[in-house]
Amino acid sequence: MLMTHYNKLSEVSYNPKMTSWRFRVKIHRIYPFYSYVTSSGQFYKYVLADEEGTKMEMTIYGNSDRFRGQEKQEGKWVEIFRVEVNRSYPGFQATNYRFNLSAMRNTQVHIIDPLANRLFMDFKNIHAIPHMDHRDRNYLIYTMGVVFNTEVHFDDLASPRMVFYITDNMQIKCVATGTHAYAFRDGLENMKGRGQVIVVLKMWRLSKTFTKLIYTSYFGHPDLWLETEGGLSDFRFNPRLLEVEEFRQSLLCSDPYVQRYGVVGLL
């Protein structure tokens, strides 16, 4: 089963093609910034530090509306995904480091529970996923469901895929690719014979196809699926989370199939 990996701030290097950084850091300070030289702003500067004590700045530019209210989170630990790395230039810097970070359109910042040291996950129920607005669809998704109908596609060694479906009374197709595909197959094999398996998907990308209909009009086809997004995506079988236990209990009370065959306890 895959384990979450975090980059250290000290590991950062300048590579414009590399944006899939994943940091677990503490917000030491957030302050607004306005450039009187370029007459641009208002920006926000985050002063971040990781567990090793390395400090680095992150700048929030024109997409600052998505981060409104974060200034109240000073002192909190967060997970930050998908940022650009830039070289620091001479001038005032809150940290003395040769690189700094810049938020992008799809950068995500999640507060971590300081006691359980885990994310407050914004789980989407499957019924809500097709109805998400355009902006929310650009974000990576957290969801969960009971696994059924698995298909193994390992003939092409260059692009192995594990196709499966999950349900929470609604169904959606999921596709694990690359190393995720092998890890999913092996993890699910270890759960065999223990009842219905709940899987939690963390940061999976929503994909869709558009079908060409008559009169050359294009309409959104309901064929949506969830797919792994490189090293950012993760999954867990029956993890010991409050949200999963609540979901498990609801299945035991309402789902005839689960009532008959049972569901695996939390691990």
Secondary structure in CASP SS format (residue, H / E / C, confidence):
PFRMAT SS
TARGET T0000
AUTHOR 0000-0000-0000
METHOD secondary structure of the structure
MODEL  1
M C 1.00
L C 1.00
M C 1.00
T C 1.00
H C 1.00
Y C 1.00
N E 1.00
K C 1.00
L H 1.00
S H 1.00
E H 1.00
V C 1.00
S C 1.00
Y C 1.00
N C 1.00
P C 1.00
K C 1.00
M C 1.00
T C 1.00
S C 1.00
W C 1.00
R E 1.00
F E 1.00
R E 1.00
V E 1.00
K E 1.00
I E 1.00
H E 1.00
R E 1.00
I E 1.00
Y E 1.00
P E 1.00
F E 1.00
Y E 1.00
S E 1.00
Y C 1.00
V C 1.00
T C 1.00
S C 1.00
S E 1.00
G E 1.00
Q E 1.00
F E 1.00
Y E 1.00
K E 1.00
Y E 1.00
V E 1.00
L E 1.00
A E 1.00
D C 1.00
E C 1.00
E C 1.00
G C 1.00
T C 1.00
K E 1.00
M E 1.00
E E 1.00
M E 1.00
T E 1.00
I E 1.00
Y C 1.00
G C 1.00
N C 1.00
S H 1.00
D H 1.00
R H 1.00
F H 1.00
R C 1.00
G C 1.00
Q H 1.00
E H 1.00
K H 1.00
Q H 1.00
E C 1.00
G C 1.00
K C 1.00
W E 1.00
V E 1.00
E E 1.00
I E 1.00
F E 1.00
R E 1.00
V E 1.00
E E 1.00
V E 1.00
N E 1.00
R E 1.00
S C 1.00
Y C 1.00
P C 1.00
G C 1.00
F C 1.00
Q C 1.00
A C 1.00
T C 1.00
N C 1.00
Y C 1.00
R C 1.00
F E 1.00
N E 1.00
L E 1.00
S E 1.00
A E 1.00
M E 1.00
R E 1.00
N E 1.00
T E 1.00
Q E 1.00
V E 1.00
H E 1.00
I E 1.00
I E 1.00
D E 1.00
P C 1.00
L C 1.00
A C 1.00
N C 1.00
R E 1.00
L E 1.00
F C 1.00
M C 1.00
D C 1.00
F E 1.00
K C 1.00
N C 1.00
I H 1.00
H H 1.00
A H 1.00
I H 1.00
P H 1.00
H H 1.00
M C 1.00
D C 1.00
H H 1.00
R H 1.00
D H 1.00
R H 1.00
N C 1.00
Y C 1.00
L C 1.00
I E 1.00
Y E 1.00
T E 1.00
M E 1.00
G E 1.00
V E 1.00
V E 1.00
F E 1.00
N E 1.00
T E 1.00
E E 1.00
V E 1.00
H E 1.00
F C 1.00
D C 1.00
D C 1.00
L C 1.00
A C 1.00
S C 1.00
P C 1.00
R E 1.00
M E 1.00
V E 1.00
F E 1.00
Y E 1.00
I E 1.00
T E 1.00
D C 1.00
N C 1.00
M C 1.00
Q E 1.00
I E 1.00
K E 1.00
C E 1.00
V E 1.00
A E 1.00
T E 1.00
G C 1.00
T H 1.00
H H 1.00
A H 1.00
Y H 1.00
A H 1.00
F H 1.00
R H 1.00
D H 1.00
G H 1.00
L H 1.00
E H 1.00
N H 1.00
M C 1.00
K C 1.00
G C 1.00
R C 1.00
G C 1.00
Q E 1.00
V C 1.00
I E 1.00
V E 1.00
V E 1.00
L E 1.00
K E 1.00
M E 1.00
W E 1.00
R E 1.00
L E 1.00
S E 1.00
K E 1.00
T E 1.00
F E 1.00
T E 1.00
K E 1.00
L C 1.00
I H 1.00
Y H 1.00
T H 1.00
S C 1.00
Y E 1.00
F E 1.00
G E 1.00
H E 1.00
P E 1.00
D E 1.00
L E 1.00
W E 1.00
L E 1.00
E E 1.00
T C 1.00
E C 1.00
G H 1.00
G H 1.00
L H 1.00
S C 1.00
D E 1.00
F E 1.00
R E 1.00
F E 1.00
N C 1.00
P C 1.00
R C 1.00
L C 1.00
L H 1.00
E H 1.00
V H 1.00
E H 1.00
E H 1.00
F H 1.00
R H 1.00
Q H 1.00
S H 1.00
L H 1.00
L H 1.00
C H 1.00
S H 1.00
D C 1.00
P H 1.00
Y H 1.00
V H 1.00
Q H 1.00
R H 1.00
Y H 1.00
G C 1.00
V E 1.00
V C 1.00
G C 1.00
L C 1.00
L C 1.00
END
